[in-house]
Amino acid sequence: MLWCHIEVIMIKIVKYPNIILNTTSKEVKSEEINEINALSSEITTYIKNKCYKGFGTISLCQVGILKRIFIARLPAIELTVINPILIRAFGGTTKSWEMCLSVPEFVGKVRRHKKVEVEFLDLNFKSVHITLSQPLSRIFLHEVDHLDGKLFLDRIEDKQTDLMSREDYFSRKSRKDEQ
Ligand SMILES: [Zn+2]
């Protein structure tokens, strides 16, 4: 069954508090490979053109498709991650600021493990088994949360200190950068 007609897809980011973002995404099957390939390149182009400095990560639920895939376009790598599994998270935890296209108003400081051992399928449906450190480990955990219907907002420990408007965050950051 086709779940995406690439000819007609309009990439529109689903925003908080849309219920889609609280829904668990479904496993991808191998017969869906052609659609995934087309969609992956479409989203990579979207990130390149629309995201800050052309880099970012988008889970399919963020464009309204509840399939376990996320697409990352980062300075060193372009990657489509299919059916990711978190084998273990280790190396202690650390808090860092996170942003999300689906939560455009806020940034949040989130505690995550520093390292993860993960398994996923690439665009050829080949299994990849890898250990990631920061910042990739944080990105991976943020995106797997999306596929499980969670946002960084759900992981904020202290709203007073760990949640900020994006506007405040950037004005504080630029003041800091000037010093
Ligand atoms: Zn996100």
py3Dmol code that shows the C-alpha trace and the ligand (Angstrom):
import py3Dmol

protein = """\
ATOM      1  CA  MET A   1       0.000   0.000   0.000  1.00  0.00           C
ATOM      2  CA  LEU A   2       1.357   3.405  -0.897  1.00  0.00           C
ATOM      3  CA  TRP A   3       1.608   5.756   2.029  1.00  0.00           C
ATOM      4  CA  CYS A   4       3.222   8.571   0.154  1.00  0.00           C
ATOM      5  CA  HIS A   5       2.793   9.821  -3.375  1.00  0.00           C
ATOM      6  CA  ILE A   6       5.928  11.770  -3.881  1.00  0.00           C
ATOM      7  CA  GLU A   7       4.493  13.729  -6.801  1.00  0.00           C
ATOM      8  CA  VAL A   8       1.959  15.369  -4.568  1.00  0.00           C
ATOM      9  CA  ILE A   9       3.742  15.562  -1.248  1.00  0.00           C
ATOM     10  CA  MET A  10       3.998  19.029   0.192  1.00  0.00           C
ATOM     11  CA  ILE A  11       6.391  19.092   3.087  1.00  0.00           C
ATOM     12  CA  LYS A  12       4.695  20.866   5.913  1.00  0.00           C
ATOM     13  CA  ILE A  13       6.100  20.597   9.403  1.00  0.00           C
ATOM     14  CA  VAL A  14       3.638  19.325  12.011  1.00  0.00           C
ATOM     15  CA  LYS A  15       3.800  21.581  15.066  1.00  0.00           C
ATOM     16  CA  TYR A  16       3.186  21.104  18.786  1.00  0.00           C
ATOM     17  CA  PRO A  17       0.513  20.476  20.131  1.00  0.00           C
ATOM     18  CA  ASN A  18      -0.644  18.389  17.140  1.00  0.00           C
ATOM     19  CA  ILE A  19      -1.612  14.890  18.366  1.00  0.00           C
ATOM     20  CA  ILE A  20       0.458  13.299  15.561  1.00  0.00           C
ATOM     21  CA  LEU A  21       3.549  14.225  17.571  1.00  0.00           C
ATOM     22  CA  ASN A  22       2.277  12.133  20.494  1.00  0.00           C
ATOM     23  CA  THR A  23       1.645   9.062  18.345  1.00  0.00           C
ATOM     24  CA  THR A  24       3.996   6.078  18.038  1.00  0.00           C
ATOM     25  CA  SER A  25       5.227   5.513  14.485  1.00  0.00           C
ATOM     26  CA  LYS A  26       5.051   2.120  12.767  1.00  0.00           C
ATOM     27  CA  GLU A  27       7.855  -0.148  11.537  1.00  0.00           C
ATOM     28  CA  VAL A  28       8.827   0.236   7.892  1.00  0.00           C
ATOM     29  CA  LYS A  29       8.559  -2.804   5.615  1.00  0.00           C
ATOM     30  CA  SER A  30      11.037  -3.670   2.857  1.00  0.00           C
ATOM     31  CA  GLU A  31       8.420  -3.281   0.094  1.00  0.00           C
ATOM     32  CA  GLU A  32       8.207   0.416   0.978  1.00  0.00           C
ATOM     33  CA  ILE A  33      11.796   1.034  -0.143  1.00  0.00           C
ATOM     34  CA  ASN A  34      10.984   3.001  -3.319  1.00  0.00           C
ATOM     35  CA  GLU A  35       8.765   5.448  -1.522  1.00  0.00           C
ATOM     36  CA  ILE A  36      11.366   5.855   1.212  1.00  0.00           C
ATOM     37  CA  ASN A  37      14.083   6.666  -1.304  1.00  0.00           C
ATOM     38  CA  ALA A  38      11.990   9.340  -2.979  1.00  0.00           C
ATOM     39  CA  LEU A  39      10.828  10.814   0.303  1.00  0.00           C
ATOM     40  CA  SER A  40      14.321  10.795   1.748  1.00  0.00           C
ATOM     41  CA  SER A  41      15.729  12.891  -1.076  1.00  0.00           C
ATOM     42  CA  GLU A  42      12.738  15.229  -0.914  1.00  0.00           C
ATOM     43  CA  ILE A  43      13.267  15.831   2.805  1.00  0.00           C
ATOM     44  CA  THR A  44      17.038  16.179   2.453  1.00  0.00           C
ATOM     45  CA  THR A  45      16.414  18.951  -0.086  1.00  0.00           C
ATOM     46  CA  TYR A  46      13.907  20.565   2.262  1.00  0.00           C
ATOM     47  CA  ILE A  47      16.473  20.594   5.098  1.00  0.00           C
ATOM     48  CA  LYS A  48      19.119  22.021   2.773  1.00  0.00           C
ATOM     49  CA  ASN A  49      16.854  24.868   1.672  1.00  0.00           C
ATOM     50  CA  LYS A  50      14.784  25.624   4.757  1.00  0.00           C
ATOM     51  CA  CYS A  51      16.778  24.755   7.865  1.00  0.00           C
ATOM     52  CA  TYR A  52      19.317  26.944   9.643  1.00  0.00           C
ATOM     53  CA  LYS A  53      22.597  26.778   7.676  1.00  0.00           C
ATOM     54  CA  GLY A  54      21.113  23.901   5.638  1.00  0.00           C
ATOM     55  CA  PHE A  55      21.499  21.356   8.421  1.00  0.00           C
ATOM     56  CA  GLY A  56      18.948  19.549  10.520  1.00  0.00           C
ATOM     57  CA  THR A  57      17.083  16.371  11.242  1.00  0.00           C
ATOM     58  CA  ILE A  58      13.471  15.476  10.539  1.00  0.00           C
ATOM     59  CA  SER A  59      11.499  12.447  11.660  1.00  0.00           C
ATOM     60  CA  LEU A  60       8.719  11.422   9.323  1.00  0.00           C
ATOM     61  CA  CYS A  61       6.061  12.034  11.979  1.00  0.00           C
ATOM     62  CA  GLN A  62       7.087  15.697  11.738  1.00  0.00           C
ATOM     63  CA  VAL A  63       5.788  15.755   8.170  1.00  0.00           C
ATOM     64  CA  GLY A  64       2.683  13.779   9.125  1.00  0.00           C
ATOM     65  CA  ILE A  65       3.841  10.263   8.159  1.00  0.00           C
ATOM     66  CA  LEU A  66       3.839   7.805  11.051  1.00  0.00           C
ATOM     67  CA  LYS A  67       6.711   5.575   9.908  1.00  0.00           C
ATOM     68  CA  ARG A  68       9.869   4.829  11.892  1.00  0.00           C
ATOM     69  CA  ILE A  69      12.337   6.872   9.828  1.00  0.00           C
ATOM     70  CA  PHE A  70      14.369   9.983  10.380  1.00  0.00           C
ATOM     71  CA  ILE A  71      16.501  11.908   7.933  1.00  0.00           C
ATOM     72  CA  ALA A  72      19.589  13.817   8.993  1.00  0.00           C
ATOM     73  CA  ARG A  73      21.555  16.351   6.987  1.00  0.00           C
ATOM     74  CA  LEU A  74      24.583  17.299   9.068  1.00  0.00           C
ATOM     75  CA  PRO A  75      27.918  18.924   8.181  1.00  0.00           C
ATOM     76  CA  ALA A  76      29.694  15.576   7.966  1.00  0.00           C
ATOM     77  CA  ILE A  77      26.935  13.243   6.902  1.00  0.00           C
ATOM     78  CA  GLU A  78      23.598  12.757   5.141  1.00  0.00           C
ATOM     79  CA  LEU A  79      21.734   9.824   6.574  1.00  0.00           C
ATOM     80  CA  THR A  80      18.367   8.112   6.396  1.00  0.00           C
ATOM     81  CA  VAL A  81      17.763   6.009   9.486  1.00  0.00           C
ATOM     82  CA  ILE A  82      15.076   3.326   9.153  1.00  0.00           C
ATOM     83  CA  ASN A  83      13.573   1.320  12.042  1.00  0.00           C
ATOM     84  CA  PRO A  84      16.170   2.483  14.577  1.00  0.00           C
ATOM     85  CA  ILE A  85      16.702   0.424  17.718  1.00  0.00           C
ATOM     86  CA  LEU A  86      18.426   1.744  20.797  1.00  0.00           C
ATOM     87  CA  ILE A  87      20.476  -1.182  22.108  1.00  0.00           C
ATOM     88  CA  ARG A  88      21.931   0.693  25.062  1.00  0.00           C
ATOM     89  CA  ALA A  89      22.585   4.187  26.316  1.00  0.00           C
ATOM     90  CA  PHE A  90      25.697   4.636  28.448  1.00  0.00           C
ATOM     91  CA  GLY A  91      28.662   6.867  29.354  1.00  0.00           C
ATOM     92  CA  GLY A  92      26.782   8.944  31.902  1.00  0.00           C
ATOM     93  CA  THR A  93      24.370  11.786  31.169  1.00  0.00           C
ATOM     94  CA  THR A  94      24.649  15.444  30.347  1.00  0.00           C
ATOM     95  CA  LYS A  95      22.211  18.312  29.854  1.00  0.00           C
ATOM     96  CA  SER A  96      22.239  20.400  26.714  1.00  0.00           C
ATOM     97  CA  TRP A  97      19.925  22.771  24.826  1.00  0.00           C
ATOM     98  CA  GLU A  98      17.755  21.240  22.119  1.00  0.00           C
ATOM     99  CA  MET A  99      15.570  22.728  19.431  1.00  0.00           C
ATOM    100  CA  CYS A 100      12.926  21.130  17.289  1.00  0.00           C
ATOM    101  CA  LEU A 101      11.219  22.209  14.068  1.00  0.00           C
ATOM    102  CA  SER A 102       7.936  21.051  15.606  1.00  0.00           C
ATOM    103  CA  VAL A 103       8.396  23.286  18.660  1.00  0.00           C
ATOM    104  CA  PRO A 104       9.432  26.542  16.989  1.00  0.00           C
ATOM    105  CA  GLU A 105       8.775  28.809  19.975  1.00  0.00           C
ATOM    106  CA  PHE A 106      11.002  27.159  22.578  1.00  0.00           C
ATOM    107  CA  VAL A 107      14.385  25.682  23.340  1.00  0.00           C
ATOM    108  CA  GLY A 108      14.838  23.203  26.161  1.00  0.00           C
ATOM    109  CA  LYS A 109      17.704  21.848  28.194  1.00  0.00           C
ATOM    110  CA  VAL A 110      17.412  18.068  28.158  1.00  0.00           C
ATOM    111  CA  ARG A 111      19.330  15.378  29.998  1.00  0.00           C
ATOM    112  CA  ARG A 112      20.502  12.557  27.729  1.00  0.00           C
ATOM    113  CA  HIS A 113      23.097   9.796  27.779  1.00  0.00           C
ATOM    114  CA  LYS A 114      26.424  10.698  26.203  1.00  0.00           C
ATOM    115  CA  LYS A 115      26.797   7.500  24.196  1.00  0.00           C
ATOM    116  CA  VAL A 116      24.443   5.122  22.465  1.00  0.00           C
ATOM    117  CA  GLU A 117      24.806   1.771  20.775  1.00  0.00           C
ATOM    118  CA  VAL A 118      22.237   1.568  17.997  1.00  0.00           C
ATOM    119  CA  GLU A 119      21.067  -0.516  15.097  1.00  0.00           C
ATOM    120  CA  PHE A 120      19.086   0.613  12.082  1.00  0.00           C
ATOM    121  CA  LEU A 121      18.564  -0.003   8.361  1.00  0.00           C
ATOM    122  CA  ASP A 122      20.040   2.289   5.733  1.00  0.00           C
ATOM    123  CA  LEU A 123      18.427   3.237   2.411  1.00  0.00           C
ATOM    124  CA  ASN A 124      19.414  -0.133   0.927  1.00  0.00           C
ATOM    125  CA  PHE A 125      17.793  -1.901   3.870  1.00  0.00           C
ATOM    126  CA  LYS A 126      21.244  -2.940   5.026  1.00  0.00           C
ATOM    127  CA  SER A 127      21.651  -3.279   8.755  1.00  0.00           C
ATOM    128  CA  VAL A 128      23.989  -0.785  10.441  1.00  0.00           C
ATOM    129  CA  HIS A 129      25.283  -1.381  13.981  1.00  0.00           C
ATOM    130  CA  ILE A 130      27.182   1.546  15.447  1.00  0.00           C
ATOM    131  CA  THR A 131      28.143   3.363  18.642  1.00  0.00           C
ATOM    132  CA  LEU A 132      27.597   7.118  18.610  1.00  0.00           C
ATOM    133  CA  SER A 133      29.021   9.883  20.805  1.00  0.00           C
ATOM    134  CA  GLN A 134      27.853  13.451  21.164  1.00  0.00           C
ATOM    135  CA  PRO A 135      26.404  15.276  19.374  1.00  0.00           C
ATOM    136  CA  LEU A 136      25.143  12.368  17.213  1.00  0.00           C
ATOM    137  CA  SER A 137      24.013  10.374  20.251  1.00  0.00           C
ATOM    138  CA  ARG A 138      21.809  13.294  21.371  1.00  0.00           C
ATOM    139  CA  ILE A 139      20.363  13.708  17.879  1.00  0.00           C
ATOM    140  CA  PHE A 140      19.614   9.989  17.679  1.00  0.00           C
ATOM    141  CA  LEU A 141      17.861   9.984  21.063  1.00  0.00           C
ATOM    142  CA  HIS A 142      15.839  13.105  20.188  1.00  0.00           C
ATOM    143  CA  GLU A 143      14.666  11.506  16.922  1.00  0.00           C
ATOM    144  CA  VAL A 144      13.881   8.081  18.413  1.00  0.00           C
ATOM    145  CA  ASP A 145      11.778   9.959  20.961  1.00  0.00           C
ATOM    146  CA  HIS A 146       9.822  11.446  18.021  1.00  0.00           C
ATOM    147  CA  LEU A 147       9.170   7.952  16.650  1.00  0.00           C
ATOM    148  CA  ASP A 148       7.867   6.951  20.089  1.00  0.00           C
ATOM    149  CA  GLY A 149       5.566   9.981  20.246  1.00  0.00           C
ATOM    150  CA  LYS A 150       7.704  12.053  22.626  1.00  0.00           C
ATOM    151  CA  LEU A 151       9.017  15.601  22.394  1.00  0.00           C
ATOM    152  CA  PHE A 152      11.935  17.231  24.212  1.00  0.00           C
ATOM    153  CA  LEU A 153       9.273  19.130  26.161  1.00  0.00           C
ATOM    154  CA  ASP A 154       8.344  15.819  27.850  1.00  0.00           C
ATOM    155  CA  ARG A 155      11.891  15.499  29.189  1.00  0.00           C
ATOM    156  CA  ILE A 156      12.302  18.939  30.740  1.00  0.00           C
ATOM    157  CA  GLU A 157      13.266  18.448  34.399  1.00  0.00           C
ATOM    158  CA  ASP A 158      12.809  22.039  35.563  1.00  0.00           C
ATOM    159  CA  LYS A 159      10.630  24.428  33.556  1.00  0.00           C
ATOM    160  CA  GLN A 160      12.080  27.457  35.384  1.00  0.00           C
ATOM    161  CA  THR A 161      15.659  26.879  34.327  1.00  0.00           C
ATOM    162  CA  ASP A 162      15.497  24.466  31.401  1.00  0.00           C
ATOM    163  CA  LEU A 163      12.822  25.953  29.158  1.00  0.00           C
ATOM    164  CA  MET A 164      13.224  29.238  27.322  1.00  0.00           C
ATOM    165  CA  SER A 165      11.677  31.056  24.395  1.00  0.00           C
ATOM    166  CA  ARG A 166      13.817  30.810  21.295  1.00  0.00           C
ATOM    167  CA  GLU A 167      13.941  34.578  21.181  1.00  0.00           C
ATOM    168  CA  ASP A 168      15.386  34.817  24.707  1.00  0.00           C
ATOM    169  CA  TYR A 169      17.798  32.012  24.018  1.00  0.00           C
ATOM    170  CA  PHE A 170      19.279  33.690  20.954  1.00  0.00           C
ATOM    171  CA  SER A 171      19.425  37.157  22.492  1.00  0.00           C
ATOM    172  CA  ARG A 172      21.287  35.750  25.536  1.00  0.00           C
ATOM    173  CA  LYS A 173      23.545  33.743  23.256  1.00  0.00           C
ATOM    174  CA  SER A 174      24.457  36.731  21.091  1.00  0.00           C
ATOM    175  CA  ARG A 175      25.200  38.817  24.204  1.00  0.00           C
ATOM    176  CA  LYS A 176      27.429  35.998  25.434  1.00  0.00           C
ATOM    177  CA  ASP A 177      29.146  35.717  22.052  1.00  0.00           C
ATOM    178  CA  GLU A 178      29.935  39.449  22.114  1.00  0.00           C
ATOM    179  CA  GLN A 179      31.749  39.213  25.427  1.00  0.00           C
TER     180      GLN A 179
END
"""
ligand_1 = """\
1
ZN
Zn 12.492 17.330 17.017
"""
view = py3Dmol.view(width=600, height=400)
view.addModel(protein, "pdb")
view.setStyle({"model": 0}, {"cartoon": {"style": "trace"}})
view.addModel(ligand_1, "xyz")
view.setStyle({"model": 1}, {"stick": {}})
view.zoomTo()
view.show()
